[in-house]
Amino acid sequence: MPIRVHNYAGKFGWNMRKYFPKLASEGYLTLQFLTRGKSQREYIKYFMESDPIPHPNVVN
């Protein structure tokens, strides 16, 4: 009976996590860092340049 994989990277990602878990984990983290780095920098720049700088509301 074949295994059906419906997740990120499909069969390739499933086999990578099965046989090479450390390599797959490092690859996923590197990919996330590369794809999210630009949007995070733009997000930080937007909030640091807005006047006044917004701060979170902390309720104790």
LINBEL-V697249 format. One record per helix or strand. SS is the DSSP state (H for helix, E for strand). FROM is the first residue (numbers start at 1). TO is the last residue. Records with the same first field share a line. If there is no record, write none. Layout:
BEGIN
SS = FROM-TO / FROM-TO
END
This chain:
BEGIN
H = 10-19 / 21-49
END
